[in-house]
Amino acid sequence: MSGNLHELRPRTPDSEKITVNLGFVDLGRIDLMVRDGFYANRTDFIRTAVRNQLDRQEESIRHSVARRQLSLGLAHFTRQDLEAARDARTPLHIQVLGLASIADDVTPELARAAIASVQVLGAFHASAAVKAALADRIA
C-alpha cells in the first residue's frame, strides 16, 4: 500500500530551531516558572517571551517592513516563476520577512538568470547548489 502513496508537495517546516545561551541564574528562574506551572517547559517560556517582545515592538516592525518593501510571510518560487522572469527579462528582487523558498527543480543557472537579489529576514530554503550560485546576490 505504501508504494502507492506519493507526496504531492514536500512539507515545509513551519519553524526553525535556534540556540539561546542563558546564564545559570536566568535558566534557574525559567525552571522555577516551569516547576510552578506557569509554563509547560523551557521552550514554552522562551517562545512566549519572544512573542511578547515582538508584540511590544509591533509598530516599529510594521514601519520597518513598509520602509524596506518586504513581503511578509511565505514566498515560494517555482521553476515556472523563474522561467517567466528570465524570459521577460525582469529579474526578481526577492525581499521577504518570513520564509522564502525556491523549488528543488530550479537549476543554479536558472536561478542566476532570473534572480537579481535576495534579502530574507527569517529563513531561505533552496538547494545548496542554488544557494551557492546566488551567494553574491544574497544580502
N, C-alpha and C positions, 0 to 999 in steps of 0.2 A: 504494500500500500504506500509506503513512504517513497517509493520510486516514482509515483505519480504526482507527488507534490512538487510544485515549482514556486519559488519565491518571486512574486511579481515585481516587487520593489524592495531593495535592501533596506533594512531598518536602520535609520539614523539615530544614534543615541540622543536623548533629549537633555543630556547634561554632560559635564566633563569633570573629572576628578582633579582636584588641586591639593597641594600640600601646604599646611599652615604650621609654622613653628611658633609655639607659645611658651612663655615662661612657666616654670613649675607652679608658681602661686596662681597664675591665671587658670592653668589647667586644673588645679585643685578646686578652684572656685566653680569652674564649669562642672566638675564631677559632683560637687556638693549640690548644685542646682538639679543635676540629673537624679542624684540619690533622693533628694527631697520631692521628686515627682514633677518639677516644673517643666522638664523636657524629657523626651524618651531616651535620648542618648546624646553624646557629644556632637554628632553630626547635626542632629535636630537643633541644638543650641546654636551652633555656628551658622547654619543655614538661616535661622530666624534672625540672628544678629546682622547678617549681611543684608537680608531683605529689609530689615528696619532701617539700616543706614541708607540703603538705596532709596527707600520711601522718603526719608528726610531730605534727600538731595534731588527729588524728582523734578522740580522746576529747573534746576541748573542742568540736569541731564537732558531735559526736553529742549532747552535753548541750545545746548551744545550739539545735539543731534540735528536740529534745524540748521544751525550755522555751518556745520560740516557737510550738510546734504547727505546724511547717511540713511540708507534704507534700514528699517527696524524689523527684526525678526529673522525669518529663514529665507534664504535666496538660493535656489538650486539652478545650475546652468547645465543644460543638456548639450549633447553633441549638435543637435539641430539648432539650438540657440546660438552656439558659437559659429557654426557654419553660416547662419544667416547674417551675423555681424561681420564675419570675414567677407562674405560675398557682397554685402552692401558697403563695404569699406568704411564702416563706422565702428572702430574698435571700442570695446567695452571698458568702462572705468567702474570696477566693482568697488562699492563703498557700502559696507554692511556693519551694523551693530547687531550682533547675534551670531548666526551660523551661515556661512557661505560655503556651498559645496559645488564641486564640478563632477559631472558624471564620470564613471570609471572608463567608459569607452572613448573619452576625449584623449586624443594623442597630444604629446608635447608640442608638436609642430602646429596643430590646430589652435592650441591654447595661446601660443606665441603670436599667431597670426590674428587672433580675434580679441585678445585682452591687452589693453594698454597699461592698466594699473590695477592693483589690488590693495585695498585698505580694509581690513577686517578687525573690528574690536569684538572679540569673542573667540570663535573657532573657525578655522578654514580647513575644510576637508577636500582633499584632492589626492590623486595618486602621487607617489614620491617622484615619479618622472615629470609630471605636470608641475609640481611644486618646484622642482629643480629648474625646469625650463622658464618659470616665471620669477625665479629668485631675484633678479634685478628689477622687477616691477612690483614686488611686494613691499609695502611700507609698514 
